Amino acid sequence: MLTDAACRSAKIAEKPLKLADSGGLYLFVATTGTKSWRCDYRLHGKRRTASFGTYPLVSLAEARKGRDELKRQLLADQDPAEARRKAKHDAVERGKNTFEPIAREWFAAKLAGWVPSYSDRLMSRLEADIFPPLGRRPIAGIEPPEILDVIRKVEKRGAVELAKREMQVVGQIFRYAIATGRAKRDPTQDLRGALQSPGRQKHHRALPLKELPEFRKKLIAYDGDQMTRHALELMLLTFVRTTELRAAEWSEFEDLKGPEPLWRIPAPRMKMRFEHLVPLAPRAVEVIGALRQLAGRSPHVFPSPGKEGFMSNNTMLFAMYRMGYHGRATVHGFRGMASTWLNEAGYPADWIERQLAHDERNEVRGAYNSAQYLSGRREMLAAWANFVASQ
């Protein structure tokens, strides 16, 4: 029988060498110096040879285990070559049915409906938080405690709201796997109530309505860049998303001197890939006129010498910090404040949801109509602007 020392010391010869072990196993030493494990056997009267890999990558002990498994297959009247082919096929299929490939397939199916900034952030979160622990796991075998353990790590970073969103994304991936026959259940459904409450999260904290008068005084007195001051006021009046405002172009504005001024944000710039219409109150038109004087010949409403060509992501947020709202309110929070007032004022929820550019969740109702409730929404935004001005 062979020893590991004998395998290591086997020399190259003019002809290939076969160093026998036992049970048909031997180390085949090629004239090139490559050493590989082989085992001769007979099946249905025919002589065949199995290979177990190269030495020393495959040790003597591992080669013997391969030989013993081959003998068991022969005793069970199984074809070892067919068993190896099936094992390789099963391994490939298991690889296809692991979490990461299915998640990337889901991502590709949804990509056309997302703006690049959103899809980039989403994939970054998956690659950073979800794929390392779950990516190679067969999706059908992932259990609720495994997912909770992954999401808990996000919570421990203090990103409670992000943890909630990542749990939602994982659930969407599981539901896609169910629809495509790769899973039978969504384990995230068993984790309802298991996550921390966002509580007093600061990420999108809304300014309380009772503090609006103080905010307006500080905004009027703001002694920083005037374009930034106008941007904050326009955000307050239109409550669009920050990215939608920063990248605004002059070509998107219509009828600014007419009776129905409108801001038509094209679908590629919207999170949900639907065109969004923002009726402009008279004060919003005045702010836009002031911005026109500051923008010069730039196609952007908020031009900047930076790489993007328009206002950076943190400009308005840092202005809020300068005004004393660090940890108290965010720019994105204007959306929540406006929504609160509009709901309390009794405006229809459908008007408010459409003006917030939330996606159409009832697929039965058909195509998204950006002009839906436009007349009522114009009335609603004018009332909101009047309320802001009265504070």
N, C-alpha and C positions, 0 to 999 in steps of 0.2 A: 504493500500500500504506500501511497505517496505521503510525504511530509511537506510542510510549508517551506522548509529549508531546501528540499529537493526541487520544488517548483521554482524557487528564487534562483537557484544555481544552474538551472537547465540552460545549456549553451546552444547557440545556433549551429546547425550542421549543413552539409551540402544538400541533404535531403530532409524533408519534413520528419519530425520525430513524434512518436506517440508514447507518452509516459503513462503507463497504466496505473489506475488506482484499484477499484474493485467494482463489481456489478456492471461492468461495461463502461465505466467512466474513465476518461483519460485526458491528459493535458496535451493538446496538439501544439507543437512548436513549429511554426512556419519558418521557411528560409529567410524571411524578412525580419524575424525576431519576435513576431506577434505570438503570444501564448493564449490559447483559447480552450475552454472546456467543452468536451464533446462526450456523447454517450451513444454507443451503437445498440440497437434493439431490433427485434423482428416483430412485424405486425401482419397478420394474414399471410404468413409465409414469405414476406418481403423484408429485406434488410433495409433499415433506415438509420439515420443519424440525427440526434438532437443536439442543439448548441445551447450552452448556458451562459455565454458571455466570455469576456476576456479576463485574464489574470494580470495583475493583482486586483483589478477593479471588483471582480467576483472572487471571493476567497475560496479556499479548498472546502471549508465547512459549508459555504453556501452552495457550491457546486454539488456536494453530496446530497444536500436537501433537494436540489433540483432532480438529481438522479432518483432519489427515493419517491418523489412525487410522480415521476414518470413511471416507475414500477407500479405504483398504486393505480394509475390510470390504465395501465396495461391489464392488470388483474381485473379491473372493472370493465374490460373490453372497450375502453375509450381510445380514440386516436389522439396521442399527445400533440401532434402537429395541429389537428383541428381544435384541440383545447387551447393551444397557444393563440391561434388565430381568433378564437372567440374571446379570450381574455383581453387581447389587444383591442378588439372591436368594442367590448364592454367598457374598457378604459376610456376609449375615445368618446363613447356615448355618455359616460359619466362626466367627462370633461365638458361636453356640450350642455349638460344639465346641471352644472354648478351655478352658483349664484351670479358670479361676475359676467359670464357670457350672456346669460338671460337678461341681466340688468342692462348691459350694453345694447342688447337687441331691443329692449323696451325703450331705451333712451333714443335709439335711432328712429324708432317708429313715431316718437313724439316730437322729434327735433324740429320738424317743419313748423310746428305750432308755437315755438318759443323764439324770443329774441336772443341773439348771441350772448349778451351779457348774462342773461338768466341761465341759459344752458351751460355756459362755461362755469359759472358758480356751482351749479348742480353737480356737474361731473367732478369738479374739484372736491366737493364734499364727499361724494361717493368714493373717490380714489383715496382720500385722506382718512376717512372714518369708517367706511363700511366694507370696502373690498379687502383690506388687509386681514381682518378676522373672519369674514364670511365668504369672500370671493371664491375660494376653492371648495367650499362645502357643497355637496349635492343639495339642491334647493328643497327637494321634497323631504329631506331629513333634518332641516333646520327647525329647532324647537323654540318656543317663546323665551325661555330663560337665556338662550344664547343671544337673541336679539336685544333683550333688555340689558344684558351685560355690556353690549356694544354701545347702546344709547346712554347708559349710565355714565360711561366715560366722557361723553360729550357734555352731559349735565355737570360733571365734576369740574369741567373747565369754566363753569359759570354760564355756558351758552344754553340756557334752559329753553328758550324759544326755538333755537336752532335744532336742539334735540327733538323737539316736538315735530318740526318740519321733516327731519330726517326719518323719523318713525313713519310719517305719512308716506314718504317716498318709498321706503322699504315695503310698506303695505301695497302700494301701487304696483311694484315689481312682482310681488307675490300674486296679485290678482291677474297680472298679465301671464304669469306662469300657469295659473289655473286655466285661463282661457286658451292657452296654447298646449295644454295637456302635459305640462311638466311638473305640476304640483296639484294637490287636491284640496288644500286649505291655506288660508292666510293666517299665520300664527300671530300677527300683530293685533288681530281682533281679541286675543286673549289678554292683551296688555293694556286694555282700556282702563284708565285710572291709575296706572302704575307709574306714570311719569310725574315729575314735580310740577306743581302749578307755576306758570310764568310769574305769578305774583306781580311784584312791582318792577318788572323788567324795564330797563332804561333804553333798550334798543330802538323802539318806536314809540316812546312815551309821548302821549298827547298832552298838550297844554290844557289845563282845565278852563272851561269857558269863563269862570269867574276871574281868571287872570288875564283875559284878553285885553281889557282896558290898559293894564300896566304894560303888556307887551307892545301895544300900538304906540304908547308914549315912547317906549325905548326904541322902537323901530323908526319913528319919526325923527328922534334925536340921534340916530345912529350916525357916527362921524367917520365910519370906514368907507370903503369903496361904494359909490352910489349905485353901480350896476348890481352889486350884491344886495343892497337895500331894496332895490326895485324887484329883484328876483324873489326875495323873501315875501314881499307884498303880493306878487303875482301868484306865488305858491299858495299863500293864504286865501286868495280870492278864487282860485281855480281848483285847488287841492288835487292836482295831478301828481303822479309819482315824480320823485326827484330827477330820475334819469330822463323822464319825458320832458321836463322843463329845461334841464341843462343843455340838451342837444337841439332845442327848438330852432327852426329856420324860418326866415321871413316869408318864404314861399308857402308856408302852412297857414298863414293868416288871410282871412277873406272878409271883404265888406267892412273894413275897419271904420270907414266914414259913412257907412250906410245904416239902415235900421236894424239889421240883424248880423252884427259882427260875430265871426266864428273862428275858432282855432281848430283846424282839421289835422290831427296827428296821424300820420300814415301808419299802416299796419306793421311795417318792419321795425318801427321804433316802439311798438307796444309790447308789453310782457306777454299778452295772450294772442298776439299776431292778428288783432282786429283793428281796423281803423277806429279812431276815437274822436268824437266831436265835442268841443267845449264851447258852449255859448258864452260870450264875453259881456259882462256887465259894463256899464259906462266907466266905472273907475278902473276896471281892468284895461279898457281901451286907452285910458289916459296913461296908465303905467307903461303900456306897450309903446305909446308915442314917445315917452321920455327915453325909453330904451333905444328907440330908433335913432335918436340924436347921439347916443353914446356908442352905438355899434359901428358907425362909419359905413364902409362898403362891404363889410363881412356878410356872408350869407347866413351866419349864425346870429341869433338874438343875443347870445352871451359869448362873444368871441374871446378867445384866450390864445396866447402864444404856445401853449402846451401841445403835446403830441396829438390829442384828439381835436384840437382846434376850437374847443368850447370850454366853458367853465368846468373846473375839476370837481370831483365827487364830494370833497370835504369843504368847499368854499363856504356854502351857506351854513353848514353845521358849525364851522369854526366861528362864523359871525354870531351864531346863537350862543356859543360859549362866551364870546366877547361881551355879549349883552347880559350875561349872568345866568344863562339857562343850562349850563353844563350839569348833566344828571337830572335836570328838571323837565326838559322837553326836547324833542327832536323835530327836524323839518318834516320828516315823514309823518309825524304825529299830527300835523295840520289836517290830514285826511280824517283821522279819528275825531278831532274836535268838530270839524264841519259836519261829519256824519251824525255826531251826537245832537248838534243843534237842529239839523234838518229833520231827524227823526222826532225830536221833541216838538218841533214846530208842526208836525202832522203831515209832512209830505209823504207821498206814496213810496213804499220801500222799493218798488221797481224803478222809480225815477232815481232814487239815491244810488242803488246798486249799479245802474247803468252809467251814472255820472262818475262813479268811482272806478269804472272800467273793469268791474269784476266779470269773470267769464260767464258765458251762458251755460248753466249746469244742466238744464233740461233739454237733452238732445232731441226729444220728440218735437219741441217747439220750432225746430228748423234752424235756418241760417241766422247768424248774428246780424242784427240790424242796427247799425251805428246811429241812425237818425231816429230810432224809436223814442217816443216821449220827448222829442226835441223841444217842442213848444213849452211843455210843462217844465222841462229842465231849464230852459231859458228864464222862465219866471222864478224858478227855485234859486238859481245862481244870483239873479238880481236881488232877491230878498236876502240871501246870505251876504252879499256885498253891502247892502244897506245896513244890515245888522252889525257887520264889522265896522263900518264907518260911524255908527252911533256909539261905539264903545269908547 
